[in-house]
Amino acid sequence: MDPKSKEYLDKILEKNLEELTEDEKSFLRARRSYLKRADLEEYKGVLNQTSKKEPVKKKNGKA
C-alpha cells in the first residue's frame, strides 16, 4: 500500500464506527486484506455491508 493510502487507512481506524462516512467504509472494504485480525473483528459489520450509494444512472435512465 502506498504511504498516502496507509496514512488515510490509519486515520479511518482511529475513528468510531458511527463517524465513518460511506466513502471511508468503502475504502475499508476495498482494503480489508491490509487489516489486522482485531480490526477485521471490530469492523466486521462495516466490511460485510454493501455500499449504500445509489447507482449512477445513464442518460437512458438505466443503471
Buried (B, 14 or more C-beta within 10 A) or exposed (E): EEEEEEEBBEEBBEEEEEEBEEEBBBBBBEBEEEBEEEBEEBBEEBBEBEEEEEEEEEEEEEE
